[in-house]
């Protein structure tokens, strides 16, 4: 175990979780996005209110009244596994990636326990001559999870590039 790496991951997790929860507070309380439903921010970016009762892309959203508790429990188990992996991290990139994934997952668990669903609001889209290309609606925690996974994939393919001595 390298304490510097573990510390980097342990710092990344709460930073991501706080940023995620702060952004959700802002869209819920300041912008009142549930009342407005959609705000055009840029030509390719909207804030669109979605209550995601499932997981990524709305999968597993039909577990019934206890589904959000089940999904929160699974997420917490994943966070625990990420913590064990973090303890063994061999470089700072992996540690920060693991912390970012854990922080994003924790932010979504907080939503599930508070609201019974995850607050999603970032909606990127592109108008083309062939129609609108639209990505799924997501949140800051989801973005941190995706970036963390990409960093882990990068490290797995080019481990020497991100290793520290």
N, C-alpha and C positions, 0 to 999 in steps of 0.2 A: 504494500500500500504506500502510495506517495501522498502525503497529507496535502500538498499544494493542489494536486489534481482533485482530491476529494473535496477540499474547500471550494474550489472553483465550481464544481457541480452543485454543492450545497448552497452556494450563493445564487447560482442560475435559477434553481427551482423556485425560491420565493420571489425573485425578481419577476419571473414569467407569471407566476400565479397572481401577484399583486397587479401587474400590468393588465392581465386578462380581466380580473375582477373590476379594476378601475374603469376600463373601457366599457364593460358591461353596465356598470353603474351609470356611466355617462350617457349611454344610448337609452337606458331605461328611464332614468330620472331627469336628466337635463334635456335631452332631445325628445323625450317621450315617444320613442320610436314605436312602441306598441300601438299608440293612438294614431300615429301618422302612417305607419306601415312601410313607407319607402321615401328616401331622400336621395336625390341625385347629387353626388359630391363632385365627380369629374365625369367627362364623357364615357369613361370606361369603368367607373366605380360608383356603386350605389350603396347606401346603408338600407338594408332590407330586413325587416323583423321576421325571424323564424324561430319557433320553439321546437328544438330537435329533441324528440322523446326517445330516439334510437341512438345509434353510434354513427360512425362515419357514413356519410351519404344517406342518413336516415335508416340504416339497416337495423333490424331487431327492434322496431318501434311498436311492436304489438305484444309485449309481454304482460300487459294488463296493469292493474293498480300497483303492483310491486315491482314492475320492470325497472323503474328508476333506482330503486334500492339495490336490485340485483346488479344492474350495470355499474352503479357506484362501487359496490363490493368488488366486482371484477377489476375495475379501474384501480382501486386501492391495492389489490393483490399485484397488479402490474407495477404500480409505484414501488411496492416493497421489493419486487424482483429487480427493478431498475436501481434501487438503493444498494442491493447486494452487488450488482454489476459495477456500480459507481465505486464501491469500496476497492474493486480490483482494477479500476481504470489505469491504463498504461500511459496515457497522455492527456493533455489539457483539452484537446478537441473532443475526445470521447467523453470526458467528464462533463464538459459544458453541454454537450449534446444530450447526455443522459439526464442532467439536471433540467434542461429545457423541456424534454419530453415529460418528465415527472411533474414539472410546474404546470404545463398545459393540462395534463391529466387531472391534477389537483384542482385547477380552476374549474374544469368541467364537472368534477365531483361536487364541488361546492354548489354549482348551479342545480345539479340533480337533487341534492338534499334540500336546497332552498325552494326551488320552483317545481321540481318534478320533471324538469326538462332543461336542456342546455340552451343558453342564449346565443344564437348565431345572427350575425348582422352584416358582415363584410361580403359584398357581392360584386365580383369582377366580371365584366362582359365586354365583348367586342362586336360592333356592328360591321358586317361584311356584306359584299354584294349578294352573297348566298344566304344571308340571314344572320340572326344574332347568335354568336357563340357565347354561351353563358357557363360559368363555373359554379360549383356549389356554393351556397352561402356558408360562411365559416366565421370563426372568431380569432382573437389574438392567441389564445391557448392552442387552438388547432394549427395555426401558422407556426407556432413554436415547435409543436410536435412534428410537423412535416419537415421543418428545417433541421431539427435534431436527427430525424431518421436519415435525411439526405447526408448530413455530416457523418453519421455512422457508416453509411454505405460508402462514402468517399474514403473513410479511414480503412474500411475492410478491403477496398480495391487498391489503395496506395498507402499502405501503413507507414512506410518510411517518410512520406511527405509530411505527416502530421505528428510524428513521434518527437518527443523531447528527450534529451539525454540528462 
